[in-house]
Amino acid sequence: MIMMKEGKAFVTPQGILYMENYYSCGYALKNEWFLKAREKIGLITILYEPSNPSVILLVHENQIIPANLLLRSSELPKENHLYFRMINYYKKLLAEKKKRQSTRSDLRKGKKILKLKQ
């Protein structure tokens, strides 16, 4: 038999904070708890199993809602870091390409103006 303990967690803009870990769930996202927490941090009753910190149960309006542990960026697999580095690299390349195209377009416009003046 699993023994659940009761506790209190904070609803913050970053997630549901309990024991230095952040949790989230669809219910909280759908009801904009984290946006509302920008104005006022809330307190919620939870149930948890001390041997399993990956899930807590939120007690809210006569409902039990599971919330999952969020990974910190330092805990993401190396492949995820590589993926995000590649995305940022390609974003930078795209921005440079757009800048070059804009410069070329401006140069063409400048040549047309010069031709018109002559």
One Martini backbone bead per residue (centre of mass of N, CA, C, O) as a GRO file, in nm:
protein
  118
    1MET     BB    1   0.096   0.037   0.023
    2ILE     BB    2   0.052   0.370  -0.036
    3MET     BB    3   0.202   0.654   0.123
    4MET     BB    4   0.062   0.957   0.167
    5LYS     BB    5   0.145   1.294   0.179
    6GLU     BB    6   0.109   1.612   0.312
    7GLY     BB    7   0.116   1.944   0.153
    8LYS     BB    8   0.279   2.247   0.039
    9ALA     BB    9   0.249   2.467  -0.245
   10PHE     BB   10   0.373   2.684  -0.490
   11VAL     BB   11   0.243   2.926  -0.709
   12THR     BB   12   0.432   3.014  -0.987
   13PRO     BB   13   0.558   3.132  -1.282
   14GLN     BB   14   0.746   2.855  -1.307
   15GLY     BB   15   0.556   2.692  -1.104
   16ILE     BB   16   0.529   2.423  -0.890
   17LEU     BB   17   0.653   2.456  -0.564
   18TYR     BB   18   0.848   2.170  -0.427
   19MET     BB   19   1.125   2.101  -0.281
   20GLU     BB   20   1.296   2.259  -0.517
   21ASN     BB   21   1.063   2.190  -0.723
   22TYR     BB   22   0.909   2.170  -1.042
   23TYR     BB   23   0.568   2.181  -1.155
   24SER     BB   24   0.318   2.042  -1.392
   25CYS     BB   25  -0.002   2.101  -1.571
   26GLY     BB   26  -0.274   2.128  -1.769
   27TYR     BB   27  -0.463   2.269  -1.570
   28ALA     BB   28  -0.276   2.510  -1.504
   29LEU     BB   29  -0.247   2.611  -1.793
   30LYS     BB   30  -0.548   2.644  -1.870
   31ASN     BB   31  -0.588   2.837  -1.592
   32GLU     BB   32  -0.338   3.036  -1.558
   33TRP     BB   33  -0.159   3.018  -1.295
   34PHE     BB   34   0.121   3.145  -1.384
   35LEU     BB   35   0.013   3.420  -1.465
   36LYS     BB   36  -0.128   3.488  -1.192
   37ALA     BB   37   0.145   3.464  -1.022
   38ARG     BB   38   0.257   3.746  -1.097
   39GLU     BB   39   0.063   3.884  -0.884
   40LYS     BB   40   0.007   3.600  -0.709
   41ILE     BB   41   0.110   3.381  -0.487
   42GLY     BB   42   0.026   3.052  -0.430
   43LEU     BB   43  -0.150   2.797  -0.238
   44ILE     BB   44  -0.124   2.431  -0.224
   45THR     BB   45  -0.248   2.126  -0.190
   46ILE     BB   46  -0.073   1.814  -0.138
   47LEU     BB   47   0.030   1.498  -0.265
   48TYR     BB   48   0.286   1.255  -0.162
   49GLU     BB   49   0.569   1.049  -0.245
   50PRO     BB   50   0.876   1.031  -0.112
   51SER     BB   51   0.991   0.805  -0.332
   52ASN     BB   52   0.828   1.005  -0.564
   53PRO     BB   53   0.918   1.313  -0.716
   54SER     BB   54   0.777   1.311  -1.017
   55VAL     BB   55   0.497   1.326  -0.845
   56ILE     BB   56   0.209   1.522  -0.781
   57LEU     BB   57  -0.089   1.601  -0.592
   58LEU     BB   58  -0.355   1.803  -0.649
   59VAL     BB   59  -0.571   1.992  -0.433
   60HIS     BB   60  -0.872   2.088  -0.620
   61GLU     BB   61  -1.188   2.124  -0.608
   62ASN     BB   62  -1.232   1.809  -0.545
   63GLN     BB   63  -0.949   1.737  -0.675
   64ILE     BB   64  -0.713   1.520  -0.842
   65ILE     BB   65  -0.394   1.643  -0.967
   66PRO     BB   66  -0.148   1.571  -1.171
   67ALA     BB   67   0.207   1.649  -1.137
   68ASN     BB   68   0.505   1.718  -1.307
   69LEU     BB   69   0.827   1.711  -1.332
   70LEU     BB   70   1.066   1.945  -1.405
   71LEU     BB   71   1.327   2.006  -1.602
   72ARG     BB   72   1.629   2.110  -1.609
   73SER     BB   73   1.852   2.219  -1.835
   74SER     BB   74   2.093   2.052  -1.701
   75GLU     BB   75   1.912   1.766  -1.740
   76LEU     BB   76   1.930   1.749  -2.022
   77PRO     BB   77   2.004   1.604  -2.282
   78LYS     BB   78   2.255   1.649  -2.505
   79GLU     BB   79   2.074   1.653  -2.757
   80ASN     BB   80   1.913   1.905  -2.677
   81HIS     BB   81   2.147   2.103  -2.679
   82LEU     BB   82   2.220   2.060  -2.975
   83TYR     BB   83   1.951   2.140  -3.094
   84PHE     BB   84   1.948   2.436  -2.982
   85ARG     BB   85   2.211   2.522  -3.115
   86MET     BB   86   2.114   2.476  -3.405
   87ILE     BB   87   1.876   2.665  -3.403
   88ASN     BB   88   2.041   2.922  -3.337
   89TYR     BB   89   2.223   2.907  -3.583
   90TYR     BB   90   1.991   2.925  -3.800
   91LYS     BB   91   1.880   3.194  -3.704
   92LYS     BB   92   2.137   3.354  -3.762
   93LEU     BB   93   2.155   3.293  -4.062
   94LEU     BB   94   1.879   3.413  -4.137
   95ALA     BB   95   1.935   3.701  -4.038
   96GLU     BB   96   2.178   3.750  -4.227
   97LYS     BB   97   2.027   3.706  -4.493
   98LYS     BB   98   1.817   3.931  -4.454
   99LYS     BB   99   2.025   4.157  -4.434
  100ARG     BB  100   2.150   4.121  -4.716
  101GLN     BB  101   1.887   4.160  -4.876
  102SER     BB  102   1.832   4.444  -4.771
  103THR     BB  103   2.092   4.570  -4.875
  104ARG     BB  104   2.048   4.507  -5.174
  105SER     BB  105   1.783   4.658  -5.200
  106ASP     BB  106   1.901   4.934  -5.123
  107LEU     BB  107   2.107   4.946  -5.354
  108ARG     BB  108   1.905   4.933  -5.587
  109LYS     BB  109   1.754   5.188  -5.509
  110GLY     BB  110   2.001   5.374  -5.532
  111LYS     BB  111   2.052   5.329  -5.837
  112LYS     BB  112   1.778   5.433  -5.933
  113ILE     BB  113   1.815   5.718  -5.827
  114LEU     BB  114   2.071   5.788  -5.989
  115LYS     BB  115   1.942   5.747  -6.270
  116LEU     BB  116   1.722   5.964  -6.238
  117LYS     BB  117   1.924   6.211  -6.197
  118GLN     BB  118   2.080   6.178  -6.482
   0.00000   0.00000   0.00000
